[in-house]
Amino acid sequence: MCDCCFYNLFVLKTLLRLKQSFFLRCCIGLDFQCVPSEKVVAVHGSIGMASCESCGSSVNFDEFCDNVKRNIKDIYNQDQEAPKESSPILCPTCKKPTVKPSTVLFGSSLPSRFFELSEDDTRSADLLIVAGTSLVVSPANFLVSMVPDFTLRVIVNLQPVGQHLGLDYGPYSKRDFFASGNCDEIFLDLICHLGWFDYVQEFVNELPEQSRLLVEDRMRDIKEKLNL
């Protein structure tokens, strides 16, 4: 999945009006830059947070980043101010050197927040959007099976996925829709249909290059259709 700027914008413009959460399976931390943290369920954790593996205490993320710069050597030799040798980052609560980004390691349990909210949120969902995933990793992939029978399910991906979970993209399907393509392109299309394109243009110069080029191409298409 690409940087998904428009996916995050879509989430931001819709979830603020709804009670449902945004279940995110990747750990890259971009979610907290765009979406309020109380709306995010980081299924596999996030590098945008830090905690202690020993006692489970949360650690102030800004302080953790400062400690990384001060205590951890730069193996790529890009930071001239980095120490020559690493020293432990101690947990403020238990004093053990086990502070790390709050990502879920292989074999570890998922955050309790996932199990607490997945059942509550899926029970009343009218629409489930799944973007940029193979739907093969459990238990996050079972969200598509947890929603009620009346819930519409939209899958945004480069190829159809989830048939083993009961997703049906056939011509007679009444609830499942497959949107084939790049996530940013698909969600930009959706944003345009919802009348939010003017909002995107307000910060086009702040977007990553790939997303900015998509917006500029769309602006040219609109002007050509209007003969401007």
Order of alpha helices (4+ residues) and beta strands (2+ residues): alpha-beta-alpha-beta-beta-beta-alpha-beta-alpha-beta-alpha-beta-beta-alpha-alpha-alpha
